[in-house]
Amino acid sequence: MEKVLFFDAKQYDIDFFNQQKEELSKNNSAVSNLEFEFLDLKLNEKTVSLAYGKKIICAFVNDRINDAVIENIAKNGTELLALRCAGYNNVSLKKAQEVGLKVVRVPEYSPYAVAEHAVALIMTLNRHVHKAYSRVRDGNFSLNGLIGFDMHGKTVGVIGTGRIGQIMIKIIKGFGCKVLAFDLYPQAKLPSELGFEYVALEEIYKQSDIISLHVPLSKETYHMINQKTIELMKDKVILINTSRGPLIDTQPVIDALKSGKIKAAGLDVYEEEEKYFFEDLSNEVVVDDQLARLLSFNNVIVTSHQAFLTEEALRNIAATTIGNILEFVDNKTLTNEVKL
């Protein structure tokens, strides 16, 4: 049996990985030789001792896999780090390469899930659905303060035109919106195929009524939404982030929400989310002042990194991760290996 230790595993992880193991084993007996062990704890310097002697570790987006963690697990027998997510900014790849630790990921699981969640945030904020829901439950049927706007004819700036960004564009075009897009690596045929225009990033900020972020976290994108870029934006812009928290410098966004420069914000991610997201902390006080301030706005919706959370995505994550592990066990080329 080949044992796989999962960190930060929630019940949906356990359910879908066990389901996919059973399903895939019908056509591949090698899958039956995998033995899963699930831990609810995040992988970091405090918990790394639990990985002692584990050849294969499966980690998630908010596990902190820095130099010290990688040195420890590599020294104590880990040979493969299987990420069950697309992003890998939480992993010290340089150190992994130095110690010979292989790192694989799930490059794509359901771009529809993330794009659809971004649109759900836009529509909820625009039409004040969250406010109306709470009001009506309390017997308040007033329409005061619930005025939205037609999406038709509005300009939406989509930053990042990978698979998620492309699906976002298709959905938004269905509302009759004008779409402007930016990408560090623009694809020449996309604008004519999908009906949008590539423009400079500055023009996205200046012209867009709604801005939606769909880029990975990198040196180029870290804090791309900051005081200077916010000043370039149209007044009363709606800002959406379903990608990575550190794309946004939080304090300038709070200031812009207070001043009204930003009309509303839909955030599925947050800079310091690893302390809170995916956990039930309903009986505790939120001590992160910036997160607490965001939660106090009635024109801000924060969801707990749930954009990916659909049945289709969870099945794909489990199936791809199991496939990545089997390639390693069988000494095959690692299709989804992450390299510097």
N, C-alpha and C positions, 0 to 999 in steps of 0.2 A: 504493500500500500504506500502511496505517496501522499504525505500529509501536507495540508495547506492551512496556515494560520491566518485568520481574518481579524483585522483590527477595525474598531469603530463600526461593528456590524449591528444593524437594527433588524427588527423582526422581518421587514420586507426583504432585506438582504438574504436572511436565512431562508425565507420561504422561496424566493425566486431562484437562488443558487441550488437549493435542494431539488426544486422542480426541474430545472434545466439539467441537472446531473442525471436525474431519473430519465428524462426525455432523451437526452443525447446518448445515454448508455445503451439505448435500444439498437442503435446503429453503429456504436463504437464501444467495444468492450473495455477499452483502455480507460474510459471515463469512470467505470465502476471501481477502478483502482485508486481513485482519488478519495482522500478522507478529509472532510472539512471540520475545522475547529473554529468556533466563532467567539470573539471577545467584544464586549460593548465598549471597551476602553480605546481611546485614541493612542496611536503609536507616537511616542515622543521620548525624550531623555528619561522621564520618570518611569515609563512602562516598558522600555526596550528590553529589560531583563526577561520579560515574559516570552520573548522571541528566541531565547537561548536554544540552540540546536535545531531550529526550524529551517529547513532547506528552502521552503517557499513561503513567502509572506504576501498577503493581499491587503492593500491599504487603500484609503479613500482620500478625498480632496482636502480635508482639514487635519490629516495626520501630519505632524511636523517631522520630516525626515531630513534632518540637517547632517552636517559632517559627523558630529559625534554619534548620532544614531546609526548612520551608515557604517562607520568604522566598527561599532559594536556588533551589529548584526552580521557583518561580513566576517569578523574575527570569530564569531560563535556559530558559524555554519550556514548562514543564509546565502544562497546563490542567485535567487530570483526574487525581485520585487515586482509583483503584479498589481498595477494600479487599476482599480475598477472605475476609472473616470478618464476624461479626455485631457484635463489639465495636469501639468506636472511641475508647476512653479514652486510647489512645496517640497520638492526633492532636490538635493544637492547632486546634480548629475556629474559635476566634475569629480567629486569625491567617489561617486559610484564607479566611474570609469577608472579611477586610480586603484581601487581595491578589487576591480573585476566583477562587480555586482551588476547583473543584467537587470534592466528596467523595461517593462512593457506596459502598455496602456490600452484603453478602449478609445480609439480616435473618433468614433462616431457611434452613437447609440440610437438617438431619435432627435434629429434636428427639428422635426415638427413639434415635439413636446416643448422645446425651449422657445421657439418662435411663437407658438400659440399662447404660451404663458405671457410673453411680452405684450402681445396684443390684448390679452385679458386684462393686464394691468392698465394699459392705455384706456380701454373702454370703461373699466371700473372707475378710474380717476375722472375721466371726462364727463361721464353721466352720473357720477356721485352714487354709484350703486351701493357702496359700502355704507354711506350715510343713510340712504333711503331704507336699506334693509334694517338698520338699527332703529330708525324712527318708527317705521310701521310696526315693528314688534312691540314698541312701547305705546302704540295707539296714536302716534302722531302722523297724520296723513297730509300735513302741509307740504307744499312744493317749494316753499321759500328756500333759496340757497342751493337749489338743485339744478340750476340751468347749466347745460353743457353746450357743445357746439357740434355742427355737422362735420364728420370726418371728410366728407366729399369736398374736394378742392383744397384741402390743407396740404402743407409741405412737410414731409417726414424725412428726416435725415437718418440714414442707416449707416453706421460706422462699422465696417467689416462685412465683406461680401463672400464669406465662405458658405458652407451648406446652410447654416442657420440663418445667416444674413439674406441669402437668396430666397429662402422660404418666407422670411419676414417680408421681403419686398413683394413677393407674389400675393401674400395675404393683404397687405396694405393697399396694393394696386386694386384689389377687389372692392375697396371702399371708395375708389375714385380719387385717391390721393396722388399728388405729385411726389415722386421719390427722388431724392438726391442721395448719393452714396460716396463713401470714401473707403479706399483700401490701399495698404502699402504695396500690394501686389495686384493691381487691377487686372481683370480678365477682359480682353478686348471685345469678345463677342457678347458678353452678358448684357450690356445696356440695350442693345437692339433686341435680344431675346426676351428680356424681362420688362423692358419699357421704363428704364430709369436713366439718370445721367450721373456719370462720375464727375465730381467737382473737388476742389481743394478743401481740406479740412476746415479752413477758415470760413469758407462759403457755407458749409454745413451748419456751423454755429450761427452765422449771420441770417440765414434764410429759413431755417427750420422752425415749424411750430411744435414739432415733436422730435426728439432725438433719442435713438435707441442704440445701445452699445452691443456689438457682437464680435468682439476681438479678444484674443488671448492676452494674458498678462505677460508683459515683457518690459525691457528697459524703455522701449519707445512708447509703450502705452501706460506705464505707471503714472497715476495722477494726471491723466490726459484731460480730465475734467477738473479744473482748478480755477483760482480766482481770475486769472487772465482770460481763460477761454470762456468762462461764464460771462464776463463783461462783454464779450463779442456776441453773445446770444441775443435773440429777440426777447423782448419783454414778454413775460407770461408763457415761457416755453415749458413743455412737459418733458421730463427727463426719465428715461427707462434704462435700467441696468440689470440684465440677466446673465452677465458673463463672469466677471471677477470683481470682488469688492474694491481692491486697490486701484482700479481704473479711475476711481473717484476720490478726490481729496475731500473728506467729509465736511470739515468745518466751513469752507467757502460755500458748499451746497446748503448747509444749515443757514448761513447768513443770507443767501439768495432766496431761500424759502421765507425767511422772516421779512425781507424787504419786498417780496412779491415778484422779484426778477424771475424766479422759477415758480411757475404756477402750481405745479404738482410734481411728485416724484414717485416712481414705482421701482422699488429696489428688492430684488430677489437675493442679493449678495451684499456683504458689508465688509469693510476693511478688517475689522477685528472679530469676524463672525465665529472663528473657531472656538471661542469661549462660550458661545451661546447656541448657535444653530445646530439643529438635529437633536437637541436635548429638551426635556420637559423641566423648565425652571420656573414653573408657575407659582411655586411657593417661595421663591427667592426674589430679592430686590435686584433690579438691573443697575449695576454700579458703573457701567460704562456710560459716562455723561453724554457722549455724542449719540450713542444708540438710543438712550432714554429720551433725548431731545427729538430725534427723528420720530420716535413712537408717539410723541406728544402732539405732532401736527395732524390735523384732520384732513390735510391734502397730501399726505404721504402714506403709501402702503408698503409695508415691509413684509415679505414672505421669507420663509426660512430655507432658502436655497432649494426650493421645491420645483423649479421649472422643469427639471429632468424627470420628475416623478410621475411617469405613466407606466401602464402595464407593458406596453411595447418596449419602452426604454429599458425597464428593469430586466425584461427577458433578453434583450440584446446585450446588455452589460454582462449578464451572467454567462451567456453563450460565448461571447467574445473572450471574456476573461478565462473561461475554461479552455477555450481553444488556444489561447496564449500559453497557458500552463502546460497543455499537452505537447505543444511544439517544443517547449523547453525539455520536458521529460523525455521526449523522443529524439532529442539532439537535432532538431530541425532548425532551419532558418527562422528566426523570430520575426514574423511579419510586422508586428506592431512594436518593435523595439524602439526605445527612445534613446537617441544619441546626441552628443553635443554637436 
